[in-house]
């Protein structure tokens, strides 16, 4: 066995660990974005009849009887909860319709007409919209959550169109997320570039001391840093007191629980992620290029833009990509420092995961966020001419 194969076998425990603790949980969670077992498992007889039924055609007695049997059995087995929750996602009020109907079942004596019996329980059963929803969910996989994450909706007849205005909220949230991440990335770049340049030009003894200050935030919890910004930015905080003492303002300025506070904290948190790749690239640029350009008569500023700056583009690309991808997934900082209109897509993933327990929609939103990340990485790889992100 060659040395390379021996080395490869040494990585197997790590690969298995990553597979079990990282890849598998993510894949399982993303799989919930298309999982749709509630109707199939709770209404098996009805599903068989729905597969034969064409939307728009009359609902047969056999379908009503199958639904009556399934609902009676599900109520007896106390298996109604997931079904009602799932159908209520599709159509508000479906939960009460199913619950109201199940309470009347099973019939003591089979009625002459199951259709009339269902209509007497609730006239909504004569509306084919509800049967169309059942048919659309009569399979183990569904596009519902992914469509909802894209502000689209599948009609009972199977057609796909734009969701109603009061339900289509996610496109605006995506735009807000990308816009806020872009602002943080640009500001972090403007602040990090001169600092990284300074660190790269200083003697090693001094730059190493300053690098400790750059790395210091990594030794502090993100939650602690965010809480510190709340203390600094609040109306009675240090910054407002300083501005009042200097006479620059007459009353405290609202710096927290708004977009400005989120930007300030996120830029501070993201700054090391921008400085490190820039510093890594700048440290490898020989100063002789600049000296040669100046000695040939080029103005120092022009030589910087023409000679030095292009060589730092890999660091700029790596830093911007790292900061932007990290920023679009931020949750705790906007949640603590922002207002209702400052929340990013991660907030809603957490909300649907822990708040409404709608894991399907949470998985769909997470899938969209992951897709955006992969697209950004692919674009960067294409533009940089490399399939690897070289961040030291």
RACOR-V626691 format. One record per residue. N is the residue number from 0. D_FIRST is the distance of its C-alpha to the first C-alpha in Angstrom with 1 decimal. Layout:
N:D_FIRST
N:D_FIRST
This chain:
0:0.0
1:3.8
2:6.7
3:8.3
4:6.4
5:6.8
6:10.2
7:10.9
8:10.7
9:13.1
10:15.5
11:15.8
12:18.7
13:20.5
14:20.3
15:21.7
16:24.3
17:25.4
18:25.5
19:27.7
20:29.9
21:30.3
22:29.5
23:30.8
24:34.1
25:34.8
26:34.2
27:36.4
28:39.1
29:39.1
30:39.3
31:42.6
32:44.1
33:44.3
34:44.5
35:48.0
36:48.2
37:51.6
38:54.0
39:51.8
40:51.4
41:54.9
42:57.0
43:55.3
44:58.5
45:59.7
46:56.4
47:56.9
48:60.4
49:59.4
50:56.9
51:59.9
52:62.2
53:62.8
54:63.7
55:67.4
56:68.4
57:70.4
58:68.6
59:69.2
60:70.5
61:67.3
62:65.3
63:67.8
64:67.6
65:63.8
66:63.8
67:66.4
68:64.4
69:61.1
70:62.9
71:64.7
72:61.6
73:59.6
74:62.5
75:62.6
76:58.9
77:59.2
78:56.6
79:58.7
80:57.4
81:54.2
82:56.1
83:59.1
84:57.0
85:55.0
86:58.1
87:59.9
88:57.2
89:58.3
90:62.1
91:63.8
92:66.1
93:64.0
94:63.2
95:66.9
96:67.5
97:64.8
98:66.0
99:69.7
100:69.1
101:66.9
102:69.6
103:72.1
104:69.8
105:69.8
106:73.3
107:75.6
108:76.8
109:75.0
110:77.0
111:78.6
112:76.6
113:73.3
114:73.5
115:76.9
116:75.7
117:72.8
118:75.2
119:77.6
120:74.8
121:73.8
122:75.0
123:71.7
124:70.3
125:72.5
126:70.6
127:67.8
128:65.8
129:64.6
130:63.6
131:61.8
132:59.8
133:58.9
134:57.9
135:55.7
136:53.8
137:53.7
138:49.9
139:46.9
140:46.0
141:48.4
142:48.7
143:51.3
144:49.4
145:47.8
146:51.2
147:52.8
148:50.3
149:51.5
150:55.2
151:55.5
152:56.9
153:56.9
154:60.4
155:61.3
156:61.6
157:57.9
158:58.7
159:57.0
160:59.0
161:59.4
162:59.8
163:63.3
164:63.9
165:64.0
166:60.6
167:58.8
168:57.7
169:54.0
170:54.3
171:56.5
172:53.9
173:51.1
174:53.3
175:54.2
176:50.6
177:49.5
178:52.7
179:52.4
180:48.7
181:49.7
182:52.6
183:50.3
184:47.8
185:50.5
186:52.2
187:49.0
188:48.1
189:51.6
190:51.4
191:47.8
192:48.0
193:50.6
194:49.0
195:45.6
196:47.3
197:49.1
198:46.0
199:44.3
200:47.3
201:48.2
202:47.0
203:43.8
204:45.8
205:48.0
206:45.5
207:43.2
208:46.1
209:47.0
210:43.5
211:43.8
212:46.7
213:44.7
214:42.0
215:44.5
216:45.0
217:41.4
218:42.4
219:45.2
220:45.2
221:46.0
222:48.7
223:50.3
224:50.3
225:52.0
226:54.5
227:55.3
228:56.2
229:58.5
230:60.3
231:60.6
232:61.6
233:64.0
234:67.8
235:68.4
236:65.2
237:64.7
238:64.6
239:67.8
240:69.6
241:68.7
242:70.0
243:73.1
244:73.8
245:73.4
246:75.9
247:73.5
248:74.0
249:76.8
250:74.9
251:71.3
252:69.0
253:66.8
254:63.3
255:61.5
256:61.0
257:61.1
258:58.9
259:59.5
260:58.2
261:55.0
262:54.5
263:55.1
264:52.7
265:49.9
266:50.2
267:50.0
268:46.9
269:45.2
270:46.1
271:43.0
272:40.7
273:42.6
274:42.9
275:39.2
276:37.9
277:41.1
278:40.8
279:37.1
280:38.2
281:41.5
282:39.9
283:38.0
284:41.2
285:42.7
286:46.5
287:47.2
288:47.4
289:50.3
290:52.0
291:51.8
292:53.3
293:56.1
294:56.8
295:57.2
296:60.0
297:58.2
298:59.6
299:57.2
300:57.2
301:56.7
302:53.8
303:52.2
304:52.3
305:51.5
306:48.8
307:47.4
308:47.6
309:45.6
310:42.6
311:42.7
312:42.5
313:38.7
314:39.5
315:42.5
316:40.6
317:37.8
318:40.4
319:42.7
320:40.0
321:38.7
322:42.3
323:43.6
324:40.8
325:41.1
326:44.9
327:45.2
328:43.6
329:45.8
330:47.8
331:49.1
332:50.7
333:52.9
334:53.6
335:55.1
336:56.6
337:57.6
338:60.3
339:60.1
340:59.9
341:57.0
342:54.4
343:51.2
344:49.2
345:47.1
346:50.3
347:51.0
348:47.5
349:48.2
350:51.7
351:50.7
352:47.9
353:50.0
354:53.6
355:54.3
356:51.1
357:50.6
358:46.8
359:46.9
360:48.7
361:46.7
362:43.5
363:45.1
364:46.1
365:42.6
366:41.2
367:43.6
368:42.6
369:38.9
370:39.8
371:41.8
372:39.0
373:36.5
374:39.3
375:39.9
376:36.2
377:36.1
378:39.3
379:38.1
380:34.9
381:37.1
382:39.6
383:37.1
384:35.2
385:31.9
386:30.0
387:29.0
388:31.5
389:31.1
390:32.8
391:32.1
